[in-house]
Structure formats: C-alpha cells, structure tokens
C-alpha cells in the first residue's frame, strides 16, 4: 500500500548550466519523487537526493506540475528538448494511472511546441499514445525504455513492480509504429547476473531485434548508504554466490558509487564489443535532434558527438581543436541570453546566420572538410524548418 504526499511546487522546469549532450536535452522536470517500481539498485535511494520515508511507498506527488509548467514555459526565452526521467522517480509509475499528471503535462507541451525525451520502465506510457503522437508531429518525441534484463527471471527480483520485459518491448514497438523515435537506456547492466557469457549476448540480441535508434549503456553504481545496503542485501538473499565479488568491486565506497576501474574498464570493453558487432549507435543520432534545438546548438551537439565517435582513431587532433574553438565561442555566445532579458533564441539564431555568412563560424572550425560537412547539415535543417 503506497502513501501519497501531495505537494504544490512553485517551479517545475529545471534548466542546467550546460546543455546535456549525452541525453541531448536542455530542460528536465519530474511529476513525482520516489518510485513504486522498487528497483533494488535505484540510485534515487541515496541520501544525497533527500527523498524521505520509504522510497517505494511514500510517493511525493507534485500535483500542480502541468499548471506550473504552463507558467514556466510562458516565460521561457530559450527552446530545446525537455527530459522526463530522473533517477528519483518514473513519470509513468503505477500511481500516474490515477493522477494523470503526464496527460495534462503533454497538453501543455503541445501548446508550446516543446520537444520531449522520456525515459521509463513502464508500459503505462501507452495510455498517452495519442497525445505523444500529436506532440511528436508538432515538436518531436523520443522514448527510451530501461531494458537491462533479457527476460523476467532476474527482473522480478530486482525490478519487482516495473513492467515486464515483454510489455516494455511491446510498448516500444507500438511507439515506433506511430513514428516516435525509440531508444534503450541500457543501464545498469548488472555484474555477473547479466554481464556473463550467455546473458550479455541475449541482452544485446534483444536490442538489435528492436532496431532502436540508439542504445545508451552503463554499469551499476552503488552509493555508500541506503543505495548500497539495500542492493547488497538483495544479493545476500538471492545471489549469495556473487556477494564476494561485489564486495570487492565496490570496496572503495566512492561517493559516485562507481566500482573499481579494474572491473569497470573490462565491462565497458565487453559492452562496446557487443555494440560494434551489431552496429548499435551509442549516442542519440543527429536525425533525431536536428530540429529540436536552435541551430547553433545543433552544431555544438554534432561536433561533440563526432569527437566521441572518432575517439579511438589515431589522429583526431584537428577535430578536437575545431570542437574546442566552437565550444568556447558557443558558451560565450549563449551567455548573452543571461545578460539581457530581451534576447531570445530567435535573436541568437539570426546572429548565428550573420556570422555564418560573414565567415566567422568557418574561422572557428578552421577545417575546410569539416566545415563543408557541417554547412550541409545546416542547409538540411533550414529545408526542414
């Protein structure tokens, strides 16, 4: 039995100091704190998030989320993707079926034409399929499902109240059929339990069969305190054969919850081998975000992703230099919005095109092949808009 704690908030929309180029988003919000899914590894249990009570039963409901978001967006001078899917809740956890906060929130996003990126473990998202489809048509929607088990054998123990694997896969297929971009948040992949010779292959085979636009992999973090204690107790009860190796992996009790590098480095080597073997994309593709940010930010994201894509090539010095020059300029350029309340992203886009025409952007890139490539991307975006 859950206990709902209703709360009125004075601000919903959060905007980080920097653009998130990993989840490719600019804003975020969450209708809830704590989560009924009860995932035993959940980072949201950690003391640093100040979630009070029983994490699985004491659910804070921010019931005026939609109304406050309407007010926040009415005053917003910037534009870009809004992320819904924090580590301390799932927007489509079971109580959302009664509260319907996301239903009303989607109507607000449609009104202001803000693109959305949702991360969820719940098939309950299909309730809002028509609204998501409408928002996708006017602004863009991406849905990423957390899929870290090849079947429900371990999922029932570790993610007891989340949707089944079959339900999540089915929901992604339905969303994709509606033209909505889908991805997989492959985190955390659990050491030994899933990261083994058989199940890791099965897991990545399932990703490949879905034909998702991207797969974002990640390992398990266990922050010292509740987060680590609860998960280690689950190991003792259900997987005692792995307890010793987990204790060694997380023996340093890093604040971040990260394991020792002697374990994490080989893990990522195995994961990326699986990714490369199947041609899976480990970053959100340009085709998804190209019309969901101001053009000067699309270029920044694109350069950052190029840097990541070619990170293992022998000589990417010129690419790194181009990226750094553009980044330094972009951060200073974007800062104009904080200096004057009259400046909007439209103003900055107009100035960007002027700088493009006068050769200033070309000077920052200082790489003719790369610049022509980026120019082609910009012209493509202009045609879309």
KAJOSUL-V973620 format. One record per backbone hydrogen bond with DSSP energy under -1.0 kcal/mol. CO is the residue of the C=O (numbers start at 0). NH is the residue of the N-H. Records with the same first field share a line. If there is no record, write none. Layout:
CO->NH + NH
//
This chain:
2->58
4->60
13->27
19->24
24->19
26->82
27->13
30->61
32->59
36->160
38->41
41->44
42->45
45->48
46->49
53->56 + 57
54->34
56->2 + 58
58->4
59->32
60->6 + 62
61->64
63->67
64->68
65->69
66->70
67->71
68->72
69->73
76->344
80->25 + 26
81->116
82->28
83->118
87->33
89->92
92->95
93->96
94->98
95->99
99->103
100->104
101->105
102->106
103->107
104->108
105->109
106->110
107->111
108->112 + 113
114->81
115->141
116->83
117->143
119->145
122->125
123->126
124->127
125->128
127->131
128->132
129->133
130->134
131->135
132->136
133->137
134->138 + 139
139->115
140->180
141->117
142->182
143->119
144->184
151->155
153->157
154->158
157->39
158->161
163->167
164->168
165->169
166->170
167->171
168->172
169->173
170->174
171->175
172->176
173->177
174->179
175->178
180->142
181->212
182->144
183->185 + 215
184->186
185->217
189->193 + 194
190->192
193->195
195->199
197->201
198->202
199->203
200->204
201->205
202->206
203->207
204->208
205->209
213->183
215->185
217->188
222->227
224->228
225->229
226->230
227->231
228->232
229->233
230->234
231->235
232->236
233->237
234->238
238->241
241->245
242->246
243->247
244->248
245->249
247->250
248->259
253->256
256->221
259->262 + 263
260->264
262->266
263->267
264->268
265->269
266->270
267->271
268->272
269->273
270->274
271->275
272->276
273->277
274->279
280->214
284->287 + 288
285->289
288->291
293->296 + 297
294->298
295->299
296->300
297->301
298->302
299->303
300->304
301->305
302->306
303->307
304->308
305->309
307->310
309->312
315->319
316->320
317->321
318->322
319->323
320->324
321->325
322->326
323->327
324->328
325->329
326->330
327->331
328->332
329->333
330->334
332->335
333->336
334->338
335->339
343->347
344->348
345->349
346->350
347->351
348->352
349->353
350->354
351->355
352->356
353->357
354->359 + 360
355->358
358->362
359->363
360->364
361->365
366->370
367->371
368->372
369->373
370->374
371->375
372->376
373->377
374->378
375->379
376->380
377->381
378->382
379->383
380->384
//
